[in-house]
Amino acid sequence: MPADAAGAPLRVGLLGHPLDHSLSPAMQDAAFAAAGLPHRYELLDVAAPDLPPLMAAMRAGGWLGCNVTVPYKTVIVPLLDELRGDAEMLSAVNTVQVEGRRLVGYNTDAFGFADALAAIPELRSAAGTAVVLGAGGAARAVVWTLVQHGWRVQLLARRLEQAAALRASLATGTIQPGTLDAPTAESRLARARLLVNCTPVGMWPQADADPLPAGIALPPELFVYDLIYRPIETRLLARAAAAGCRTAGGLGMLVAQGAAAFTIWTGLDAPRRLMRTAAERALLAGDY
Ligand code: NAP
């Protein structure tokens, strides 16, 4: 297990900019405490020019690693020594582990989404067509996971070229790019089993927003998964539930990707139930 010789706390935290009320400190601190580890999770809100010196400081010692979020998941790649697992395929990193003087990048978002999908009984059986909204970093991990599990993906983005670039870079599976407008969304959803929101539209504090154009009928057989977890029920999920759809928010994925990061850093099984409870408590205590 990584720890310094004296068993002193090692630094670890979430790297991004800007960072607001992240649930990760509550979730990871609960896991460190349960494992009897002295580390405390910090928010590392740094501007882009400060990334290289921070990576150099990590190499110099005293760090366990970090999580990485918007806007640094791809920017950080050239500053690392190695990418492992899904990070290599996705060229995006959300977890860094310090190994001696080397920085190793992982991506646990794909695992987190796969784990969240596996927890939904009606989606465990044969795959079908999934409509994915947005073509940014999280969509990349989600689309990759879906095609690995045999789903056909209709990838809708407000910039068609972004969806086309994502499809070209994954170079696998059946991925059809389209524009996120009402006629396209309605026709693609008519044949879909699953809708996944990978845009930040509807996230606190803009909780009144909805990524799906107004007036589109949602088939009641559709399952709607929103990666957003603040608020717990987004406007999209409320609309889907009102149309008779089954729904889930992004907390399950958040906890699964965080648990995988904890295991990478410590080599220990993550106390997932505890981490979920800590994240839920932080969510309910916040002003969301
Ligand atoms: P990102 O890389 O910035 O990508 C966001 C995507 O949404 C881009 O395609 C962007 O298009 C699109 N978008 C933004 N505003 C839009 C709007 N008003 N209308 C239509 N499309 C819009 O962000 P990300 O890292 O993929 O994160 C996306 C969301 O997933 C965030 O809410 C994040 O918190 C959530 N997330 C959750 C988890 C979890 O564990 N539950 C994990 C990762 C991410 P443009 O490029 O044109 O702006």
Boltz pocket constraint, residues with backbone or C-beta under 6 A from the ligand:
constraints:
  - pocket:
      binder: B
      contacts: [[A, 70], [A, 109], [A, 112], [A, 133], [A, 134], [A, 135], [A, 136], [A, 137], [A, 138], [A, 139], [A, 157], [A, 158], [A, 159], [A, 162], [A, 180], [A, 197], [A, 198], [A, 199], [A, 200], [A, 201], [A, 203], [A, 211], [A, 226], [A, 227], [A, 228], [A, 229], [A, 250], [A, 251], [A, 253], [A, 254], [A, 255], [A, 257]]
      max_distance: 6.0
